[in-house]
Structures are given as C-alpha cells and as structure tokens.
C-alpha cells in the first residue's frame, strides 16, 4: 500500500537532501556533493535541531541557506578538560588517531560518544565535546525528495533504504 505524498516537511516525513556545510570562515566542513542525497526522518532527531527546524514546512525542490547557532547544532563547548586514557584501554588492534570517534558506556549505561583529541606515546587524550561544538554552522541545502515514513521507519526512528533488513 502506498502512502499519500506529504505536501510539506513535517513530523514523520522522510526527506532526501543535498547539502554543503561551512563554518564562519567559509571552510567546507562536509558536503553530499558527488554522493547520494542524505535521508532523514523528520521529527526524530536524525539531524541537528537547528537545521531540522528550518526545514519544517519546506517542499521538494526548495533551496535554502540555514544558519545554525552552536546551541542548536552540536552544542556549546564544555570547559571539561581532556581526559588522559592509557593506550591499553582501547580494544586490541585499535590504534587511536586524532579525530576518531568512539562510543563508551556512560554513567547510566547508555552509549556516550567521545573523540580522540591527540595521541602521544604515553597516552590518548579524549574530548567529550563534538568537534563542531561551539561552531556556527551554515548549511546550503537543496531538498531533493520527500515521502511519508513507513510504520517501521516511524517505529525505529530513522529512514530505511531499499531492501533494508529492518522491514
């Protein structure tokens, strides 16, 4: 059964969009150029809140420049100091490098992301801040397509690709 096409982006809509992400200096931080458009399920926290809010009500074919302040992007930078971790705290065969992301168990048992800030022969220094925390983000967006999310997608909180084993 085919669901009716939504008229505008809103909760439960799967959106495919192209983007170029830059910082205040105009440096390109990320882009979908040369790749498939990025899919996300609106209203489920799949993208930063400030961008999601600016896509609300838009339609396929729309283009926009969305400026997202740090609080609505990856958050403000925390003053928490880098944490020194011994090399042997990482799984066998893993050689941490600056910029790598890992998930560790947080205080309540939930997964918590950390990033490797720097590596010395003596230790690995991790940061609890996302690398883009504290950065104003500018997204140049082109909305390619949109459709109603399926029951499975809504239940799982993210879009499924063709032939997905989630369905």
KOLZA-427231 format. One line per 5 residues: number of its first residue (from 1); their letters; for each residue x, y negated, z of N, C-alpha, C, O. Coordinates in Angstrom, 2 decimals, padded with zeros to 5 digits, always signed. Layout:
N
NUM = a = X:Y:Z:X:Y:Z:X:Y:Z:X:Y:Z; ...;
This chain:
167
1 = xxxxx = +000.84:+001.17:+000.00:+000.00:+000.00:+000.00:+000.89:-001.24:+000.00:+001.83:-001.33:+000.78; +000.59:-002.17:-000.85:+001.37:-003.40:-000.98:+000.74:-004.50:-000.13:-000.47:-004.72:-000.20; +001.55:-005.17:+000.65:+001.06:-006.27:+001.47:+000.98:-007.54:+000.63:+001.77:-007.71:-000.29; +000.04:-008.44:+000.93:-000.04:-009.68:+000.16:+001.21:-010.52:+000.37:+001.77:-010.56:+001.46; +001.63:-011.20:-000.69:+002.82:-012.05:-000.61:+002.51:-013.26:+000.27:+001.46:-013.88:+000.13;
6 = xxxxx = +003.41:-013.59:+001.18:+003.19:-014.77:+002.02:+003.33:-016.05:+001.20:+004.07:-016.09:+000.22; +002.61:-017.09:+001.61:+002.68:-018.37:+000.91:+003.88:-019.19:+001.36:+004.40:-020.02:+000.60; +004.33:-018.97:+002.59:+005.45:-019.74:+003.13:+006.15:-018.89:+004.18:+005.60:-017.92:+004.70; +007.38:-019.27:+004.49:+008.16:-018.56:+005.51:+007.53:-018.81:+006.87:+007.26:-019.94:+007.27; +007.30:-017.72:+007.57:+006.74:-017.76:+008.92:+007.03:-016.43:+009.60:+007.70:-015.58:+009.02;
11 = xxxxx = +006.54:-016.24:+010.81:+006.81:-015.00:+011.55:+006.45:-013.76:+010.74:+005.38:-013.69:+010.13; +007.36:-012.78:+010.76:+007.11:-011.51:+010.10:+007.41:-011.49:+008.61:+007.13:-010.50:+007.94; +007.98:-012.56:+008.08:+008.30:-012.63:+006.66:+009.77:-012.26:+006.46:+010.65:-012.77:+007.16; +010.03:-011.37:+005.50:+011.40:-011.04:+005.12:+011.82:-012.04:+004.05:+011.16:-012.18:+003.02; +012.91:-012.73:+004.31:+013.42:-013.77:+003.43:+014.78:-013.36:+002.90:+015.61:-012.84:+003.65;
16 = xxxxx = +015.01:-013.59:+001.60:+016.33:-013.40:+001.00:+016.81:-014.77:+000.55:+016.11:-015.46:-000.19; +018.01:-015.16:+001.01:+018.52:-016.47:+000.63:+020.02:-016.45:+000.40:+020.75:-015.64:+000.97; +020.45:-017.37:-000.47:+021.87:-017.62:-000.67:+022.25:-018.82:+000.19:+021.42:-019.69:+000.45; +023.49:-018.85:+000.63:+023.94:-019.95:+001.48:+025.42:-020.20:+001.32:+026.18:-019.32:+000.92; +025.80:-021.42:+001.65:+027.20:-021.76:+001.86:+027.24:-022.49:+003.19:+026.50:-023.45:+003.40;
21 = xxxxx = +028.09:-022.04:+004.08:+028.22:-022.61:+005.42:+029.51:-023.41:+005.50:+030.58:-022.90:+005.18; +029.40:-024.67:+005.92:+030.58:-025.53:+006.09:+030.57:-026.16:+007.47:+029.54:-026.20:+008.15; +031.73:-026.66:+007.88:+031.84:-027.41:+009.13:+031.87:-028.91:+008.80:+031.72:-029.29:+007.64; +032.05:-029.75:+009.82:+032.06:-031.21:+009.61:+033.18:-031.69:+008.70:+033.06:-032.75:+008.08; +034.26:-030.92:+008.61:+035.37:-031.29:+007.74:+035.12:-030.85:+006.29:+035.94:-031.12:+005.41;
26 = xxxxx = +033.99:-030.18:+006.05:+033.66:-029.73:+004.71:+034.32:-028.41:+004.33:+034.23:-027.98:+003.18; +034.98:-027.76:+005.29:+035.61:-026.46:+005.02:+034.54:-025.39:+004.91:+033.63:-025.32:+005.74; +034.63:-024.55:+003.88:+033.69:-023.45:+003.72:+034.06:-022.36:+004.73:+035.17:-021.84:+004.72; +033.10:-022.04:+005.61:+033.31:-021.02:+006.64:+032.80:-019.67:+006.21:+033.32:-018.63:+006.63; +031.77:-019.67:+005.37:+031.17:-018.43:+004.89:+030.27:-018.77:+003.71:+029.81:-019.90:+003.58;
31 = xxxxx = +030.02:-017.79:+002.88:+029.16:-018.01:+001.72:+028.67:-016.67:+001.19:+029.35:-015.65:+001.32; +027.49:-016.69:+000.59:+026.98:-015.48:-000.06:+027.33:-015.47:-001.55:+026.91:-014.57:-002.28; +028.09:-016.46:-002.00:+028.45:-016.56:-003.42:+029.11:-015.27:-003.89:+030.03:-014.75:-003.25; +028.62:-014.76:-005.00:+029.16:-013.52:-005.55:+028.64:-012.26:-004.88:+029.06:-011.16:-005.22; +027.72:-012.42:-003.94:+027.14:-011.27:-003.24:+025.61:-011.32:-003.37:+025.06:-012.28:-003.91;
36 = xxxxx = +024.96:-010.29:-002.88:+023.51:-010.30:-002.84:+023.05:-011.36:-001.83:+023.79:-011.69:-000.90; +021.83:-011.88:-002.02:+021.33:-012.83:-001.02:+021.21:-012.17:+000.35:+021.02:-010.95:+000.44; +021.32:-012.97:+001.40:+021.21:-012.47:+002.77:+019.75:-012.27:+003.13:+018.95:-013.20:+002.98; +019.37:-011.08:+003.60:+017.99:-010.87:+004.06:+017.89:-011.07:+005.57:+018.82:-010.75:+006.31; +016.76:-011.59:+006.02:+016.49:-011.65:+007.46:+014.99:-011.58:+007.68:+014.21:-011.88:+006.77;
41 = xxxxx = +014.59:-011.19:+008.88:+013.18:-011.11:+009.26:+012.87:-012.32:+010.13:+013.35:-012.41:+011.26; +012.07:-013.23:+009.61:+011.80:-014.50:+010.30:+011.09:-014.24:+011.64:+010.16:-013.44:+011.73; +011.57:-014.96:+012.65:+010.97:-014.86:+013.97:+011.56:-013.78:+014.86:+011.06:-013.54:+015.96; +012.61:-013.11:+014.39:+013.18:-012.01:+015.16:+014.64:-012.25:+015.55:+015.33:-011.31:+015.95; +015.12:-013.50:+015.44:+016.46:-013.82:+015.91:+017.57:-013.25:+015.06:+018.68:-013.05:+015.56;
46 = xxxxx = +017.31:-012.97:+013.78:+018.34:-012.40:+012.91:+019.37:-013.43:+012.46:+020.48:-013.06:+012.08; +019.03:-014.72:+012.50:+019.95:-015.79:+012.12:+019.94:-016.82:+013.24:+019.11:-016.75:+014.14; +020.86:-017.80:+013.18:+020.93:-018.79:+014.25:+019.60:-019.56:+014.33:+019.00:-019.85:+013.30; +019.16:-019.88:+015.54:+017.85:-020.50:+015.73:+017.65:-021.81:+014.97:+016.56:-022.07:+014.46; +018.68:-022.64:+014.88:+018.54:-023.93:+014.20:+018.29:-023.79:+012.72:+017.55:-024.58:+012.14;
51 = xxxxx = +018.88:-022.78:+012.08:+018.62:-022.54:+010.67:+017.24:-021.94:+010.50:+016.48:-022.34:+009.61; +016.90:-020.98:+011.33:+015.58:-020.34:+011.23:+014.47:-021.39:+011.35:+013.50:-021.34:+010.60; +014.61:-022.32:+012.28:+013.59:-023.36:+012.46:+013.44:-024.22:+011.22:+012.33:-024.63:+010.87; +014.55:-024.51:+010.54:+014.50:-025.36:+009.35:+014.00:-024.62:+008.12:+013.63:-025.25:+007.12; +013.98:-023.29:+008.16:+013.44:-022.50:+007.05:+011.93:-022.28:+007.19:+011.25:-021.97:+006.21;
56 = xxxxx = +011.42:-022.43:+008.40:+009.98:-022.26:+008.65:+009.17:-023.13:+007.70:+009.43:-024.33:+007.56; +008.18:-022.53:+007.04:+007.28:-023.26:+006.15:+007.80:-023.44:+004.73:+007.07:-023.92:+003.86; +009.04:-023.07:+004.48:+009.62:-023.19:+003.13:+009.09:-022.08:+002.24:+008.46:-021.13:+002.70; +009.37:-022.22:+000.93:+008.90:-021.25:-000.05:+010.05:-020.78:-000.93:+011.10:-021.40:-000.98; +009.82:-019.65:-001.62:+010.81:-019.15:-002.56:+011.09:-020.22:-003.60:+010.18:-020.87:-004.11;
61 = xxxxx = +012.38:-020.40:-003.91:+012.80:-021.42:-004.86:+013.26:-022.71:-004.20:+013.96:-023.51:-004.82; +012.88:-022.92:-002.94:+013.31:-024.14:-002.23:+014.81:-024.13:-002.02:+015.43:-023.09:-001.82; +015.39:-025.34:-002.07:+016.79:-025.53:-001.72:+016.83:-026.59:-000.64:+016.05:-027.54:-000.66; +017.73:-026.43:+000.31:+017.84:-027.42:+001.38:+019.22:-027.42:+001.97:+019.99:-026.47:+001.84; +019.53:-028.51:+002.64:+020.75:-028.63:+003.45:+020.26:-028.68:+004.89:+019.51:-029.59:+005.27;
66 = xxxxx = +020.67:-027.70:+005.69:+020.26:-027.60:+007.08:+021.48:-027.86:+007.96:+022.44:-027.10:+007.93; +021.42:-028.93:+008.74:+022.49:-029.23:+009.69:+022.04:-028.70:+011.05:+020.96:-029.04:+011.53; +022.89:-027.87:+011.65:+022.55:-027.20:+012.90:+023.57:-027.60:+013.96:+024.77:-027.37:+013.82; +023.06:-028.21:+015.02:+023.92:-028.61:+016.14:+024.36:-027.37:+016.92:+023.68:-026.35:+016.88; +025.49:-027.45:+017.62:+026.02:-026.27:+018.33:+025.00:-025.57:+019.23:+024.95:-024.34:+019.26;
71 = xxxxx = +024.19:-026.33:+019.95:+023.23:-025.70:+020.87:+022.22:-024.83:+020.14:+021.69:-023.88:+020.72; +021.95:-025.13:+018.87:+021.00:-024.35:+018.07:+021.70:-023.41:+017.10:+021.06:-022.78:+016.26; +023.04:-023.32:+017.22:+023.82:-022.42:+016.39:+024.40:-021.31:+017.24:+023.68:-020.42:+017.68; +025.69:-021.38:+017.48:+026.38:-020.37:+018.29:+026.65:-020.84:+019.71:+027.44:-020.23:+020.43; +026.00:-021.94:+020.10:+026.12:-022.44:+021.46:+027.29:-023.39:+021.64:+028.16:-023.52:+020.79;
76 = xxxxx = +027.26:-024.04:+022.78:+028.38:-024.91:+023.16:+029.52:-024.02:+023.65:+029.28:-022.90:+024.11; +030.73:-024.52:+023.56:+031.88:-023.76:+024.06:+031.87:-023.74:+025.59:+031.65:-024.77:+026.23; +032.11:-022.59:+026.13:+032.22:-022.43:+027.57:+033.66:-022.74:+027.98:+034.59:-022.53:+027.20; +033.83:-023.25:+029.18:+035.17:-023.53:+029.69:+035.84:-022.29:+030.29:+036.95:-022.37:+030.82; +035.16:-021.17:+030.20:+035.70:-019.93:+030.76:+037.06:-019.65:+030.12:+037.17:-019.66:+028.89;
81 = xxxxx = +038.08:-019.41:+030.92:+039.43:-019.17:+030.35:+039.48:-017.84:+029.61:+038.66:-016.95:+029.82; +040.49:-017.73:+028.74:+040.72:-016.47:+028.06:+041.03:-015.40:+029.11:+041.63:-015.69:+030.15; +040.62:-014.18:+028.82:+040.88:-013.09:+029.76:+041.99:-012.21:+029.19:+041.95:-011.81:+028.03; +042.95:-011.93:+030.03:+044.08:-011.07:+029.65:+043.67:-009.61:+029.84:+043.17:-009.23:+030.90; +043.87:-008.81:+028.80:+043.48:-007.40:+028.83:+044.68:-006.58:+028.36:+045.33:-006.95:+027.38;
86 = xxxxx = +044.98:-005.48:+029.03:+046.10:-004.65:+028.57:+045.75:-003.96:+027.25:+044.59:-003.66:+026.97; +046.77:-003.71:+026.46:+046.58:-003.03:+025.17:+045.87:-001.68:+025.33:+045.07:-001.30:+024.48; +046.17:-000.97:+026.42:+045.59:+000.37:+026.58:+044.10:+000.34:+026.95:+043.49:+001.39:+027.09; +043.52:-000.84:+027.12:+042.08:-000.95:+027.37:+041.28:-000.75:+026.08:+040.06:-000.57:+026.13; +041.96:-000.78:+024.94:+041.30:-000.60:+023.64:+041.38:+000.87:+023.23:+042.30:+001.58:+023.63;
91 = xxxxx = +040.42:+001.33:+022.44:+040.42:+002.74:+022.03:+041.70:+003.13:+021.29:+042.34:+002.30:+020.64; +042.06:+004.40:+021.41:+043.23:+004.93:+020.70:+043.12:+004.62:+019.22:+042.04:+004.74:+018.63; +044.20:+004.21:+018.62:+044.24:+003.93:+017.20:+043.75:+002.54:+016.81:+043.83:+002.16:+015.65; +043.25:+001.77:+017.79:+042.78:+000.41:+017.50:+043.88:-000.57:+017.87:+044.34:-000.61:+019.01; +044.30:-001.35:+016.87:+045.32:-002.38:+017.11:+044.63:-003.74:+017.04:+044.41:-004.26:+015.94;
96 = xxxxx = +044.29:-004.32:+018.18:+043.57:-005.61:+018.16:+044.37:-006.69:+017.45:+045.59:-006.78:+017.58; +043.66:-007.50:+016.69:+044.24:-008.64:+016.00:+043.36:-009.85:+016.25:+042.15:-009.72:+016.45; +043.97:-011.03:+016.24:+043.22:-012.26:+016.46:+042.05:-012.33:+015.48:+042.19:-012.08:+014.29; +040.87:-012.68:+016.03:+039.67:-012.81:+015.22:+038.77:-011.59:+015.26:+037.60:-011.68:+014.89; +039.30:-010.45:+015.69:+038.47:-009.24:+015.75:+037.38:-009.40:+016.80:+037.58:-010.05:+017.83;
101 = xxxxx = +036.23:-008.80:+016.53:+035.13:-008.80:+017.48:+034.93:-007.38:+018.00:+035.05:-006.41:+017.25; +034.61:-007.28:+019.29:+034.30:-006.01:+019.91:+033.04:-006.17:+020.75:+032.73:-007.28:+021.20; +032.32:-005.09:+020.96:+031.21:-005.08:+021.89:+031.66:-004.32:+023.13:+032.19:-003.22:+023.04; +031.45:-004.94:+024.28:+031.77:-004.30:+025.55:+030.51:-004.25:+026.38:+029.52:-004.93:+026.08; +030.54:-003.45:+027.42:+029.38:-003.36:+028.29:+029.36:-004.55:+029.24:+030.32:-004.79:+029.97;
106 = xxxxx = +028.26:-005.29:+029.21:+028.11:-006.47:+030.06:+027.71:-006.08:+031.47:+027.55:-004.90:+031.77; +027.56:-007.08:+032.36:+027.25:-006.83:+033.76:+026.01:-005.97:+033.99:+025.98:-005.16:+034.91; +024.98:-006.13:+033.16:+023.76:-005.36:+033.32:+023.72:-004.12:+032.45:+022.67:-003.49:+032.32; +024.85:-003.75:+031.85:+024.91:-002.59:+030.99:+024.58:-002.89:+029.54:+024.69:-002.00:+028.68; +024.18:-004.12:+029.24:+023.85:-004.49:+027.86:+025.13:-004.79:+027.07:+026.13:-005.19:+027.66;
111 = xxxxx = +025.09:-004.59:+025.74:+026.27:-004.90:+024.93:+026.56:-006.40:+024.93:+025.65:-007.22:+024.85; +027.83:-006.74:+025.02:+028.25:-008.14:+025.05:+029.41:-008.31:+024.08:+030.40:-007.59:+024.16; +029.29:-009.27:+023.15:+030.39:-009.46:+022.19:+031.55:-010.23:+022.82:+031.36:-011.14:+023.63; +032.76:-009.84:+022.42:+033.98:-010.57:+022.78:+034.81:-010.72:+021.51:+034.65:-009.95:+020.57; +035.69:-011.70:+021.50:+036.56:-011.92:+020.35:+038.00:-011.96:+020.81:+038.31:-012.48:+021.89;
116 = xxxxx = +038.89:-011.42:+019.99:+040.31:-011.45:+020.29:+040.84:-012.83:+019.89:+040.77:-013.22:+018.73; +041.36:-013.56:+020.89:+041.89:-014.90:+020.64:+043.35:-014.84:+020.18:+043.74:-015.51:+019.23; +044.14:-014.03:+020.87:+045.54:-013.86:+020.47:+046.06:-012.55:+021.06:+045.51:-012.00:+022.01; +047.15:-012.09:+020.45:+047.77:-010.83:+020.86:+049.25:-011.08:+021.07:+049.91:-011.68:+020.22; +049.76:-010.63:+022.19:+051.19:-010.69:+022.47:+051.68:-009.26:+022.69:+050.86:-008.35:+022.84;
121 = xxxxx = +052.96:-009.03:+022.72:+053.45:-007.67:+023.00:+052.98:-007.17:+024.38:+052.86:-005.96:+024.59; +052.73:-008.10:+025.31:+052.36:-007.71:+026.67:+050.87:-007.48:+026.86:+050.48:-006.64:+027.66; +050.02:-008.24:+026.13:+048.58:-008.18:+026.40:+047.77:-008.73:+025.23:+048.30:-009.34:+024.30; +046.46:-008.50:+025.32:+045.49:-009.05:+024.38:+044.67:-010.08:+025.16:+044.25:-009.81:+026.29; +044.45:-011.25:+024.57:+043.69:-012.30:+025.23:+042.34:-012.42:+024.53:+042.28:-012.70:+023.33;
126 = xxxxx = +041.27:-012.21:+025.30:+039.94:-012.23:+024.71:+039.18:-013.49:+025.12:+039.42:-014.09:+026.17; +038.26:-013.86:+024.25:+037.43:-015.06:+024.43:+035.98:-014.60:+024.43:+035.59:-013.77:+023.62; +035.18:-015.15:+025.32:+033.77:-014.83:+025.37:+032.95:-015.78:+024.51:+031.74:-015.59:+024.34; +033.59:-016.81:+023.96:+032.93:-017.74:+023.06:+032.94:-017.19:+021.64:+033.94:-016.64:+021.19; +031.83:-017.34:+020.93:+031.81:-017.04:+019.49:+032.79:-018.01:+018.83:+032.90:-019.15:+019.29;
131 = xxxxx = +033.50:-017.60:+017.79:+034.45:-018.51:+017.13:+033.81:-019.82:+016.63:+034.50:-020.82:+016.48; +032.51:-019.82:+016.37:+031.84:-021.04:+015.91:+031.08:-021.76:+017.03:+030.31:-022.68:+016.76; +031.30:-021.36:+018.27:+030.69:-022.08:+019.40:+031.25:-023.50:+019.41:+032.45:-023.70:+019.23; +030.37:-024.47:+019.63:+030.79:-025.87:+019.69:+030.92:-026.54:+018.33:+031.30:-027.71:+018.26; +030.62:-025.81:+017.24:+030.78:-026.34:+015.90:+029.42:-026.72:+015.30:+028.48:-025.92:+015.33;
136 = xxxxx = +029.33:-027.95:+014.76:+028.13:-028.33:+013.99:+028.22:-027.61:+012.65:+029.24:-027.68:+011.97; +027.15:-026.91:+012.28:+027.12:-026.09:+011.08:+026.25:-026.75:+010.01:+025.18:-027.27:+010.32; +026.70:-026.72:+008.77:+025.89:-027.20:+007.65:+025.70:-026.04:+006.69:+026.66:-025.50:+006.15; +024.44:-025.69:+006.49:+024.07:-024.61:+005.58:+023.44:-025.22:+004.34:+022.44:-025.93:+004.44; +024.01:-024.95:+003.17:+023.36:-025.26:+001.90:+022.67:-023.97:+001.48:+023.33:-022.96:+001.22;
141 = xxxxx = +021.34:-024.02:+001.41:+020.53:-022.81:+001.26:+019.68:-022.87:+000.00:+019.15:-023.92:-000.36; +019.57:-021.72:-000.65:+018.60:-021.54:-001.73:+017.79:-020.29:-001.37:+018.34:-019.20:-001.25; +016.48:-020.47:-001.21:+015.61:-019.35:-000.88:+015.29:-018.61:-002.17:+014.69:-019.17:-003.09; +015.68:-017.35:-002.23:+015.54:-016.56:-003.45:+014.17:-015.88:-003.50:+013.48:-015.97:-004.52; +013.79:-015.21:-002.42:+012.52:-014.50:-002.41:+012.05:-014.30:-000.98:+012.80:-014.49:-000.02;
146 = xxxxx = +010.79:-013.91:-000.87:+010.22:-013.59:+000.44:+009.06:-012.63:+000.25:+008.42:-012.59:-000.80; +008.82:-011.86:+001.30:+007.72:-010.90:+001.28:+007.30:-010.64:+002.71:+008.03:-010.96:+003.65; +006.14:-010.06:+002.87:+005.69:-009.68:+004.21:+006.55:-008.52:+004.72:+006.89:-007.61:+003.96; +006.89:-008.56:+005.98:+007.63:-007.46:+006.58:+006.74:-006.24:+006.74:+005.53:-006.37:+006.93; +007.33:-005.06:+006.64:+006.57:-003.82:+006.84:+006.39:-003.56:+008.33:+007.04:-004.20:+009.16;
151 = xxxxx = +005.52:-002.62:+008.66:+005.31:-002.26:+010.07:+006.62:-001.80:+010.71:+006.93:-002.17:+011.84; +007.39:-000.99:+009.97:+008.67:-000.51:+010.50:+009.65:-001.65:+010.73:+010.33:-001.68:+011.75; +009.72:-002.58:+009.79:+010.63:-003.72:+009.94:+010.24:-004.56:+011.15:+011.09:-004.98:+011.93; +008.94:-004.80:+011.30:+008.48:-005.59:+012.44:+008.77:-004.87:+013.75:+009.16:-005.50:+014.74; +008.60:-003.55:+013.76:+008.87:-002.77:+014.98:+010.36:-002.76:+015.31:+010.73:-002.79:+016.49;
156 = xxxxx = +011.22:-002.71:+014.28:+012.67:-002.66:+014.51:+013.29:-004.04:+014.64:+014.40:-004.16:+015.17; +012.61:-005.08:+014.18:+013.12:-006.44:+014.34:+014.11:-006.89:+013.30:+014.81:-007.89:+013.50; +014.20:-006.16:+012.17:+015.12:-006.55:+011.10:+014.62:-005.97:+009.77:+013.86:-005.00:+009.77; +015.05:-006.55:+008.65:+014.62:-006.01:+007.36:+015.35:-004.72:+007.04:+016.47:-004.49:+007.47; +014.67:-003.87:+006.27:+015.26:-002.63:+005.80:+015.49:-002.73:+004.31:+014.69:-003.31:+003.58;
161 = xxxxx = +016.59:-002.17:+003.86:+016.89:-002.17:+002.43:+016.21:-001.02:+001.74:+015.63:-000.14:+002.39; +016.26:-001.02:+000.42:+015.68:+000.09:-000.34:+016.30:+001.42:+000.07:+017.52:+001.53:+000.19; +015.47:+002.42:+000.29:+015.98:+003.74:+000.66:+016.51:+003.83:+002.07:+017.23:+004.78:+002.41; +016.18:+002.85:+002.91:+016.68:+002.83:+004.28:+016.20:+004.06:+005.04:+015.07:+004.52:+004.85; +017.06:+004.61:+005.91:+016.64:+005.76:+006.70:+015.82:+005.35:+007.90:+015.41:+006.21:+008.69;
166 = xx = +015.56:+004.04:+008.07:+014.69:+003.59:+009.16:+013.23:+003.85:+008.87:+012.42:+003.91:+009.79; +012.88:+004.00:+007.61:+011.47:+004.04:+007.25:+010.84:+005.38:+007.47:+009.65:+005.56:+007.21;
